[in-house]
Amino acid sequence: RDFFAANLMVGVALGTYFTYFPRYLQELGCSVAEVGLIINLGVLFEVLLMPFGRKLIARYGLERIMLVGFCSLPIRLFLMAIYPNLPMVIAVQLLHAPLALGLFVSTPIYLQQHAQPSYRHSLQSLNVSLVMGLTRFIGPILGAWVVASTAGLPSMNGLIRAMATAGILGILAAGVFYRGGYRRRAEA
């Protein structure tokens, strides 16, 4: 349960983030073409990290990679809220790579390793439906609300701070999940 709750929170936050992020960039003075380039910079960092994913998971452990990935979004939001300028927004695009590794790559591996054989396929389906499906519906609705309810950059920064704080609190709660799973395996 805690695992799915953490995944759902990150998934909704990510859907929200990608809905308002283009508007945020435009508020910082970016053209439409620059918005596309900045967003794709995050994807570039993701693609560059993926060949090292297996080695990183083997070295640091699946749960740690997931926790770093989950933490990267609220940290990204927090830095954007504190430093609302284009260089910071571009720099935090680096944090898209651990998010993708932690949420989209590590999650199916985690489910495969921890689910009983008779439930593996059901849990994988549930994960895809909820984390990659439902959150992509809820997140953009929240993101559209953020965009519609803000009047310029100062209002957006306030909402970004609130989302970052909620994300960090969620990650701390998810840390209980991480620590519990890590201890159970260490004791076994």
VOTI-288849 format. One line per 4 residues: their letters; for each residue z, y negated, x negated of N, C-alpha, C. Coordinates in Angstrom, 3 decimals. Example, Ala and Ser with C-alpha at 12.3 -4.5 7.8 and 13.67 -1.06 7.14 Angstrom:
<sites>
AS> 7.800:5.690:-13.190:7.800:4.500:-12.300:7.800:3.300:-13.200; 7.080:2.250:-12.850:7.140:1.060:-13.670:7.870:-0.030:-12.900
</sites>
This chain:
<sites>
RDFF> 0.000:1.195:-0.810:0.000:0.000:0.000:0.000:-1.253:-0.849; 0.895:-1.322:-1.832:0.968:-2.506:-2.691:-0.351:-2.719:-3.413; -0.970:-1.626:-3.814:-2.242:-1.696:-4.526:-3.304:-2.357:-3.655; -3.427:-1.907:-2.399:-4.418:-2.493:-1.500:-4.067:-3.934:-1.147
AANL> -2.793:-4.230:-1.004:-2.379:-5.604:-0.701:-2.790:-6.537:-1.839; -2.557:-6.121:-3.068:-2.951:-6.948:-4.212:-4.464:-7.123:-4.254; -5.194:-6.039:-4.042:-6.656:-6.114:-4.035:-7.166:-7.025:-2.923; -6.573:-6.912:-1.742:-6.996:-7.747:-0.616:-6.749:-9.222:-0.899
MVGV> -5.584:-9.542:-1.461:-5.284:-10.943:-1.759:-6.286:-11.518:-2.754; -6.564:-10.777:-3.795:-7.518:-11.257:-4.789:-8.914:-11.359:-4.178; -9.287:-10.390:-3.361:-10.605:-10.416:-2.727:-10.797:-11.608:-1.806; -9.787:-11.907:-0.988:-9.870:-13.069:-0.090:-9.915:-14.354:-0.914
ALGT> -9.070:-14.442:-1.934:-9.068:-15.637:-2.785:-10.413:-15.829:-3.467; -11.016:-14.743:-3.908:-12.314:-14.840:-4.574:-13.399:-15.294:-3.599; -13.394:-14.752:-2.383:-14.354:-15.189:-1.379:-14.183:-16.655:-1.035; -12.937:-17.101:-0.943:-12.648:-18.511:-0.668:-13.136:-19.378:-1.817
YFTY> -12.827:-18.947:-3.011:-13.195:-19.704:-4.219:-14.705:-19.924:-4.295; -15.468:-18.878:-4.093:-16.917:-19.015:-4.230:-17.548:-19.825:-3.105; -16.832:-19.969:-1.995:-17.360:-20.791:-0.913:-17.198:-22.278:-1.218; -16.025:-22.668:-1.744:-15.830:-24.095:-1.990:-16.205:-24.526:-3.403
FPRY> -16.375:-23.602:-4.324:-16.655:-23.949:-5.718:-17.905:-24.813:-5.882; -19.018:-24.525:-5.214:-20.179:-25.413:-5.360:-19.885:-26.852:-4.927; -19.150:-27.012:-3.843:-18.789:-28.363:-3.384:-17.885:-29.047:-4.396; -16.966:-28.293:-4.956:-16.066:-28.827:-5.985:-16.876:-29.345:-7.168
LQEL> -17.852:-28.554:-7.606:-18.700:-28.979:-8.721:-19.489:-30.236:-8.372; -19.960:-30.328:-7.147:-20.685:-31.530:-6.731:-19.759:-32.739:-6.700; -18.510:-32.533:-6.310:-17.533:-33.632:-6.343:-17.283:-34.102:-7.776; -17.446:-33.211:-8.733:-17.301:-33.578:-10.148:-18.567:-34.231:-10.701
GCSV> -19.615:-34.311:-9.882:-20.829:-34.998:-10.291:-21.985:-34.107:-10.713; -21.902:-32.816:-10.456:-22.971:-31.888:-10.836:-24.108:-31.923:-9.828; -25.306:-31.771:-10.333:-26.461:-31.616:-9.459:-26.496:-30.177:-8.947; -27.345:-29.921:-7.985:-27.478:-28.568:-7.438:-27.895:-27.591:-8.536
AEVG> -28.806:-27.993:-9.394:-29.255:-27.126:-10.493:-28.106:-26.832:-11.457; -27.287:-27.837:-11.751:-26.144:-27.628:-12.653:-25.107:-26.710:-12.019; -24.928:-26.810:-10.714:-24.001:-25.923:-10.007:-24.425:-24.471:-10.231; -25.703:-24.188:-10.044:-26.206:-22.831:-10.246:-26.007:-22.347:-11.670
LIIN> -26.242:-23.212:-12.632:-26.059:-22.826:-14.036:-24.601:-22.522:-14.352; -23.705:-23.336:-13.851:-22.276:-23.129:-14.123:-21.793:-21.835:-13.475; -22.202:-21.582:-12.255:-21.801:-20.333:-11.589:-22.340:-19.130:-12.347; -23.581:-19.210:-12.774:-24.169:-18.085:-13.515:-23.586:-17.922:-14.905
LGVL> -22.960:-18.946:-15.435:-22.281:-18.817:-16.720:-21.144:-17.801:-16.606; -20.426:-17.829:-15.474:-19.371:-16.837:-15.244:-19.928:-15.424:-15.210; -21.080:-15.261:-14.600:-21.728:-13.949:-14.542:-22.154:-13.508:-15.942; -22.638:-14.453:-16.734:-23.020:-14.135:-18.114:-21.822:-13.592:-18.890
FEVL> -20.672:-14.247:-18.762:-19.470:-13.767:-19.460:-19.077:-12.374:-18.965; -19.243:-12.148:-17.685:-18.957:-10.832:-17.106:-19.860:-9.768:-17.733; -21.149:-10.053:-17.801:-22.113:-9.104:-18.356:-21.814:-8.834:-19.830; -21.396:-9.866:-20.552:-21.085:-9.691:-21.971:-19.822:-8.854:-22.187
LMPF> -18.884:-8.892:-21.243:-17.648:-8.113:-21.378:-17.820:-6.647:-20.991; -18.689:-6.360:-20.049:-18.789:-5.014:-19.496:-19.034:-3.902:-20.526; -19.852:-4.102:-21.559:-20.021:-3.011:-22.522:-18.726:-2.615:-23.237; -17.736:-3.514:-23.228:-16.464:-3.230:-23.896:-15.390:-2.753:-22.921
GRKL> -15.742:-2.650:-21.640:-14.778:-2.283:-20.613:-14.067:-0.970:-20.864; -14.813:0.048:-21.204:-14.209:1.370:-21.433:-13.214:1.335:-22.591; -13.593:0.658:-23.670:-12.692:0.563:-24.829:-11.445:-0.252:-24.494; -11.611:-1.327:-23.740:-10.463:-2.149:-23.356:-9.506:-1.369:-22.468
IARY> -10.043:-0.608:-21.537:-9.205:0.202:-20.656:-8.480:1.280:-21.463; -9.179:1.913:-22.395:-8.551:2.948:-23.221:-7.443:2.357:-24.098; -7.664:1.170:-24.607:-6.691:0.562:-25.512:-5.473:-0.010:-24.783; -5.703:-0.749:-23.684:-4.620:-1.468:-23.025:-4.115:-0.806:-21.752
GLER> -4.838:0.147:-21.237:-4.426:0.834:-20.022:-5.036:0.183:-18.790; -5.295:1.013:-17.820:-5.952:0.586:-16.600:-5.142:-0.461:-15.838; -3.831:-0.229:-15.682:-3.003:-1.158:-14.928:-2.953:-2.525:-15.584; -2.875:-2.575:-16.891:-2.839:-3.872:-17.585:-4.158:-4.615:-17.411
IMLV> -5.256:-3.910:-17.505:-6.562:-4.552:-17.311:-6.660:-5.088:-15.884; -6.188:-4.313:-14.922:-6.214:-4.774:-13.531:-5.331:-6.005:-13.348; -4.145:-5.990:-13.940:-3.230:-7.116:-13.794:-3.798:-8.379:-14.441; -4.398:-8.247:-15.607:-5.041:-9.400:-16.251:-6.181:-9.912:-15.371
GFCS> -6.957:-8.993:-14.825:-8.051:-9.392:-13.938:-7.545:-10.110:-12.702; -6.500:-9.580:-12.086:-5.935:-10.206:-10.897:-5.360:-11.585:-11.227; -4.741:-11.724:-12.391:-4.136:-13.002:-12.790:-5.182:-14.054:-13.151; -6.356:-13.633:-13.518:-7.347:-14.595:-14.007:-7.782:-15.589:-12.931
LPIR> -7.806:-15.188:-11.667:-8.242:-16.127:-10.623:-7.219:-17.233:-10.376; -5.926:-16.927:-10.159:-4.984:-18.036:-9.978:-4.867:-18.922:-11.222; -4.978:-18.330:-12.401:-4.945:-19.140:-13.626:-6.146:-20.072:-13.647; -7.286:-19.555:-13.287:-8.517:-20.357:-13.205:-8.333:-21.522:-12.242
LFLM> -7.815:-21.247:-11.059:-7.582:-22.292:-10.066:-6.566:-23.317:-10.569; -5.498:-22.826:-11.156:-4.444:-23.707:-11.650:-4.990:-24.666:-12.714; -5.759:-24.148:-13.660:-6.331:-25.008:-14.696:-7.317:-26.016:-14.118; -8.098:-25.591:-13.132:-9.038:-26.514:-12.488:-8.302:-27.620:-11.738
AIYP> -7.163:-27.293:-11.138:-6.407:-28.298:-10.386:-5.722:-29.292:-11.321; -5.214:-28.793:-12.437:-4.511:-29.680:-13.373:-5.494:-30.557:-14.151; -6.618:-29.974:-14.522:-7.633:-30.699:-15.294:-8.946:-30.719:-14.507; -9.055:-31.590:-13.503:-10.274:-31.609:-12.679:-11.426:-32.336:-13.377
NLPM> -11.935:-31.679:-14.408:-13.076:-32.253:-15.115:-14.066:-31.147:-15.453; -15.275:-31.541:-15.727:-16.352:-30.579:-15.936:-16.131:-29.669:-17.148; -15.673:-30.192:-18.302:-15.443:-29.265:-19.427:-14.459:-28.135:-19.090; -13.383:-28.455:-18.344:-12.417:-27.413:-17.984:-13.043:-26.420:-17.019
VIAV> -13.795:-26.914:-16.037:-14.425:-26.023:-15.059:-15.387:-25.066:-15.763; -16.111:-25.568:-16.730:-17.025:-24.705:-17.485:-16.231:-23.704:-18.318; -15.158:-24.169:-18.965:-14.350:-23.281:-19.812:-13.726:-22.141:-19.013; -13.235:-22.440:-17.804:-12.568:-21.383:-17.038:-13.549:-20.370:-16.452
QLLH> -14.829:-20.625:-16.590:-15.806:-19.610:-16.181:-15.647:-18.349:-17.034; -15.048:-18.490:-18.223:-14.740:-17.321:-19.052:-13.853:-16.331:-18.300; -13.004:-16.841:-17.415:-12.060:-15.987:-16.704:-12.711:-15.154:-15.608; -13.989:-15.356:-15.372:-14.674:-14.507:-14.396:-14.829:-13.083:-14.934
APLA> -14.988:-12.964:-16.240:-15.198:-11.642:-16.843:-14.001:-10.711:-16.636; -12.768:-11.119:-16.968:-11.656:-10.191:-16.714:-11.420:-9.930:-15.231; -11.749:-10.900:-14.386:-11.624:-10.678:-12.946:-12.549:-9.555:-12.495; -13.787:-9.612:-12.934:-14.751:-8.578:-12.546:-14.338:-7.215:-13.088
LGLF> -13.870:-7.175:-14.327:-13.436:-5.908:-14.923:-12.202:-5.376:-14.193; -11.275:-6.259:-13.852:-10.042:-5.827:-13.198:-10.213:-5.438:-11.745; -11.083:-6.141:-11.025:-11.213:-5.900:-9.581:-12.328:-4.910:-9.242; -13.469:-5.060:-9.848:-14.635:-4.278:-9.436:-14.863:-3.009:-10.254
VSTP> -14.408:-2.988:-11.489:-14.612:-1.801:-12.330:-13.360:-0.937:-12.364; -12.220:-1.548:-12.602:-10.985:-0.780:-12.771:-10.451:-0.191:-11.467; -10.653:-0.891:-10.365:-10.121:-0.409:-9.092:-10.652:0.975:-8.713; -11.959:1.209:-8.742:-12.428:2.569:-8.418:-11.910:3.630:-9.394
IYLQ> -11.782:3.263:-10.655:-11.243:4.212:-11.638:-9.792:4.530:-11.302; -9.027:3.509:-10.982:-7.619:3.697:-10.623:-7.484:4.624:-9.418; -8.280:4.364:-8.396:-8.224:5.205:-7.203:-8.596:6.649:-7.531; -9.591:6.823:-8.354:-10.024:8.167:-8.734:-8.919:8.915:-9.477
QHAQ> -8.192:8.202:-10.323:-7.144:8.834:-11.116:-5.872:9.119:-10.332; -5.560:8.278:-9.339:-4.265:8.381:-8.689:-4.284:9.011:-7.298; -5.426:9.096:-6.691:-5.496:9.676:-5.349:-5.542:11.195:-5.436; -4.955:11.836:-4.454:-5.066:13.282:-4.377:-6.524:13.629:-4.100
PSYR> -6.992:14.737:-4.612:-8.409:15.083:-4.448:-8.912:15.022:-3.004; -8.090:15.412:-2.069:-8.551:15.416:-0.674:-8.693:14.007:-0.091; -8.109:12.990:-0.746:-8.161:11.615:-0.241:-9.042:10.685:-1.067; -9.555:11.151:-2.187:-10.289:10.260:-3.093:-11.448:9.538:-2.429
HSLQ> -12.283:10.271:-1.742:-13.455:9.637:-1.139:-13.053:8.686:-0.014; -12.043:9.049:0.739:-11.568:8.178:1.813:-11.002:6.881:1.247; -10.232:6.982:0.170:-9.665:5.781:-0.429:-10.744:4.905:-1.066; -11.734:5.527:-1.674:-12.839:4.743:-2.228:-13.565:3.996:-1.105
SLNV> -13.804:4.677:-0.004:-14.467:4.045:1.146:-13.619:2.927:1.726; -12.325:3.168:1.832:-11.414:2.149:2.343:-11.401:0.934:1.418; -11.378:1.171:0.125:-11.401:0.075:-0.842:-12.673:-0.760:-0.704; -13.801:-0.097:-0.626:-15.071:-0.822:-0.505:-15.113:-1.588:0.818
SLVM> -14.677:-0.951:1.890:-14.709:-1.611:3.201:-13.787:-2.818:3.258; -12.576:-2.647:2.762:-11.605:-3.729:2.852:-11.801:-4.791:1.772; -11.809:-4.353:0.515:-11.814:-5.303:-0.596:-13.186:-5.942:-0.791; -14.226:-5.178:-0.619:-15.547:-5.743:-0.839:-16.246:-6.111:0.464
GLTR> -15.694:-5.717:1.575:-16.318:-6.031:2.857:-15.525:-7.065:3.631; -14.348:-6.681:4.088:-13.533:-7.561:4.916:-13.185:-8.865:4.196; -12.847:-8.774:2.918:-12.488:-9.997:2.191:-13.679:-10.934:2.022; -14.885:-10.386:2.007:-16.080:-11.237:1.900:-16.404:-11.904:3.225
FIGP> -15.726:-11.486:4.263:-15.838:-12.128:5.566:-14.734:-13.176:5.731; -13.501:-12.794:5.425:-12.355:-13.686:5.595:-12.386:-14.816:4.570; -12.657:-14.486:3.322:-12.659:-15.490:2.254:-13.597:-16.657:2.517; -14.859:-16.410:2.851:-15.752:-17.537:3.145:-15.329:-18.368:4.352
ILGA> -14.700:-17.736:5.337:-14.207:-18.516:6.482:-13.124:-19.485:5.995; -12.212:-18.976:5.178:-11.181:-19.854:4.615:-11.800:-20.907:3.704; -12.789:-20.504:2.920:-13.471:-21.449:2.044:-14.173:-22.540:2.819; -14.800:-22.182:3.928:-15.459:-23.178:4.765:-14.425:-24.135:5.345
WVVA> -13.263:-23.613:5.707:-12.193:-24.470:6.196:-11.751:-25.433:5.104; -11.624:-24.937:3.858:-11.234:-25.800:2.738:-12.250:-26.926:2.580; -13.527:-26.571:2.583:-14.576:-27.574:2.406:-14.560:-28.569:3.562; -14.427:-28.095:4.790:-14.459:-28.974:5.960:-13.218:-29.859:6.061
STAG> -12.087:-29.397:5.536:-10.839:-30.144:5.700:-10.522:-31.053:4.528; -11.360:-31.097:3.533:-11.071:-31.937:2.380:-11.961:-33.161:2.376; -11.389:-34.229:1.886:-12.128:-35.486:1.769:-12.156:-35.871:0.300; -13.027:-35.249:-0.441:-13.179:-35.608:-1.843:-12.313:-34.791:-2.776
LPSM> -12.434:-35.123:-4.033:-11.795:-34.374:-5.109:-10.267:-34.352:-5.031; -9.568:-35.471:-4.759:-8.100:-35.389:-4.702:-7.592:-34.391:-3.661; -8.206:-34.363:-2.490:-7.793:-33.399:-1.463:-8.084:-31.974:-1.902; -9.241:-31.763:-2.520:-9.587:-30.418:-2.990:-8.601:-29.957:-4.049
NGLI> -8.188:-30.855:-4.947:-7.229:-30.468:-5.982:-5.892:-30.056:-5.391; -5.454:-30.734:-4.338:-4.213:-30.336:-3.678:-4.315:-28.939:-3.098; -5.420:-28.639:-2.445:-5.610:-27.305:-1.879:-5.770:-26.256:-2.969; -6.432:-26.623:-4.054:-6.582:-25.681:-5.167:-5.206:-25.369:-5.759
RAMA> -4.356:-26.374:-5.901:-3.000:-26.139:-6.407:-2.240:-25.184:-5.486; -2.353:-25.403:-4.191:-1.671:-24.531:-3.231:-2.202:-23.100:-3.330; -3.529:-22.942:-3.443:-4.110:-21.604:-3.557:-3.691:-20.942:-4.867; -3.642:-21.727:-5.954:-3.221:-21.175:-7.247:-1.774:-20.722:-7.177
TAGI> -0.920:-21.523:-6.555:0.491:-21.158:-6.424:0.635:-19.885:-5.596; -0.078:-19.819:-4.484:-0.032:-18.603:-3.650:-0.542:-17.399:-4.438; -1.604:-17.595:-5.208:-2.146:-16.506:-6.019:-1.171:-16.030:-7.081; -0.513:-16.972:-7.733:0.458:-16.597:-8.771:1.635:-15.854:-8.146
LGIL> 2.112:-16.319:-6.989:3.187:-15.597:-6.297:2.737:-14.195:-5.894; 1.495:-14.081:-5.431:0.958:-12.766:-5.087:0.878:-11.852:-6.296; 0.495:-12.415:-7.426:0.405:-11.623:-8.651:1.801:-11.174:-9.090; 2.786:-12.040:-8.962:4.153:-11.630:-9.295:4.598:-10.479:-8.401
AAGV> 4.256:-10.562:-7.121:4.578:-9.459:-6.206:3.820:-8.199:-6.614; 2.562:-8.361:-7.021:1.775:-7.212:-7.457:2.331:-6.632:-8.752; 3.033:-7.461:-9.530:3.659:-6.969:-10.751:4.662:-5.869:-10.476; 5.263:-5.911:-9.309:6.167:-4.841:-8.903:5.379:-3.539:-8.805
FYRG> 4.176:-3.604:-8.224:3.295:-2.438:-8.134:2.960:-1.932:-9.538; 2.605:-2.855:-10.418:2.212:-2.493:-11.782:3.373:-1.831:-12.507; 4.515:-2.467:-12.473:5.667:-1.968:-13.201:6.099:-0.622:-12.664; 6.079:-0.465:-11.343:6.476:0.813:-10.750:5.553:1.941:-11.162
GYRR> 4.244:1.727:-11.123:3.289:2.748:-11.518:3.380:3.068:-12.984; 3.589:2.054:-13.788:3.682:2.230:-15.231:4.937:3.044:-15.581; 6.049:2.731:-14.925:7.276:3.476:-15.199:7.164:4.920:-14.762; 6.586:5.152:-13.580:6.488:6.532:-13.094:5.702:7.407:-14.063
RAEA> 4.620:6.887:-14.613:3.832:7.680:-15.552:4.566:7.868:-16.869; 5.284:6.825:-17.315:6.014:6.915:-18.583:7.135:7.954:-18.487; 7.748:8.067:-17.303:8.825:9.021:-17.136:8.314:10.455:-16.975; 7.067:10.609:-16.559:6.523:11.955:-16.301:6.249:12.709:-17.579
</sites>
